Amino acid sequence: MFFPSEPFRIKVVEPLRRTTREEREELIRKAGFNVFNLPAEAIYVDLLTDSGTSAMSDNQWAGLMLGDESYAGSRNYYHFEETVRDIFGFKHIIPTHQGRVAENLLFSTILKEGMVIPNNIHFDTTRANVEYNGGKALDLVIDEAYDPHIDHPFKGNIDLEKLERAVEEYGPERIPLVLLTITNNSGGGQPVSLENIRQTRQLLNKYGIPLFFDACRFAENCYFIKEREQGYQNKPIKEIAREIFSHGDGCTMSAKKDGLVNIGGFIGINNDELAAQITNRLILIEGFPTYGGLAGRDLEAISRGLQEVLNEDYLNYRISQVRHLGQMLEENQVPILKPIGGHAIYLNAREFLAHIPQHQYPAQALTVALYREAGIRAVEIGGLMFGHKDPQTGKEVYPELEMVRLAIPRRVYTTQHMVYVAEAISNIYRNREQVKGFKITYEAPVLRHFTVRLEEID
Ligand SMILES: *Cc1c(COP(=O)(O)O)cnc(C)c1O
């Protein structure tokens, strides 16, 4: 197994506290067996999310000291604008403090009741912002994306036939734009090919519908294109990025992912009129257009992060580290989602804990076991997150997949941490019969997984 070693060395360290099994047992009980209720200090390897958890470089930290905190016209804004335009190419660059505000501004501006936004798969904040503004969020990814065993190089591709059918069903006047999420977060961090992007563009041209990108993990998507798509092996990542965005009319971005920062986001958009409307709303809810809810120093850190993320040594290490963890698990027969995506490994909890029925939340049982055994925090993506009562029958409806996501923060954990995680999970897998199911003792009416409390079933 080949893993390119880290293309950095460590200058500052953040100590991790090790807990005993007894301490973890008490903490997880107190938390109602919900890992969102755990204090982060009691976690050894935190794989809850790759969002906002990146380690910044010395260059980014140095940039913080050059923050120009002028209310209007900060030099950091001009640097930010220049950097984003250089990579993404859009005419107007509007900073926001994170991705969902970019979504809120975009959809509150363009959506009218009854409109439809197709996507490969909407990320949950995107879907929420579409629906909150009276729109309907359509997921039109290729069918392969829903089968955890199919190995497809571009499992994030949108299905062009489904898209054309949707355009015909709803009519182009009810589709103000189509989004492509690169990489497709909710579908396992799977990439979209440039061919698919080009064909989507061609299809939309027929109807005059704009194409936007949800660009959070654009650099990881570019790396997969370079690796897997014919004709791109010798292209620099930046050229691939430019080619992608040349097919778009705009994008929303959470810089908390491929911006390599802890906070920030933006909208890129070509349309002057829309940009003006969005900017007016920005002033109302975020701030003046040259800071958009961020400090000048944050804008500087994003500019530098966006340049660093295009570095091929970095991307090779990044994608390989995630893949390496997946391969170590596969060597121990641990069932995972295939192929391995860009930012996370997904454990297939239905197969992992085949003895636990879905109404006893196998993915949550595995999430709890990871914390108990090894102080690792992952996140349940299964019956707890997506299960709900059918309003007609009153019966619980469960999602197709029961997954546990291990999201890998960028530049934060070493190979040895990944070995530790793989060994801990493999150990649980060997002793999986001992893991027990759960039942809910408290749940909120919406987004219950954040605050749910559970009890172990004996
Ligand atoms: C994280 C994310 C968002 C939302 O960004 P925030 O910065 O968390 O508000 C939107 N889309 C995708 C694909 C994401 O991964």
The ligand as a MOL file (V3000), in Angstrom:
LIG
                    3D

  0  0  0     0  0            999 V3000
M  V30 BEGIN CTAB
M  V30 COUNTS 15 15 0 0 0
M  V30 BEGIN ATOM
M  V30 1 C -20.6060 22.5500 4.2450 0
M  V30 2 C -21.3970 22.6120 3.0280 0
M  V30 3 C -22.2920 23.6520 2.7910 0
M  V30 4 C -22.6150 24.7070 3.8280 0
M  V30 5 O -21.5110 25.4340 4.2390 0
M  V30 6 P -21.3640 26.0140 5.7360 0
M  V30 7 O -20.0940 26.7670 5.6750 0
M  V30 8 O -21.3330 24.8450 6.6720 0
M  V30 9 O -22.5320 26.8850 5.9970 0
M  V30 10 C -22.9500 23.6660 1.5720 0
M  V30 11 N -22.7540 22.7080 0.6550 0
M  V30 12 C -21.8950 21.6810 0.8450 0
M  V30 13 C -21.6960 20.6550 -0.2200 0
M  V30 14 C -21.1920 21.5940 2.0430 0
M  V30 15 O -20.3530 20.5690 2.2330 0
M  V30 END ATOM
M  V30 BEGIN BOND
M  V30 1 1 1 2
M  V30 2 1 2 3
M  V30 3 2 2 14
M  V30 4 1 3 4
M  V30 5 2 3 10
M  V30 6 1 4 5
M  V30 7 1 5 6
M  V30 8 2 6 7
M  V30 9 1 6 8
M  V30 10 1 6 9
M  V30 11 1 10 11
M  V30 12 2 11 12
M  V30 13 1 12 13
M  V30 14 1 12 14
M  V30 15 1 14 15
M  V30 END BOND
M  V30 END CTAB
M  END
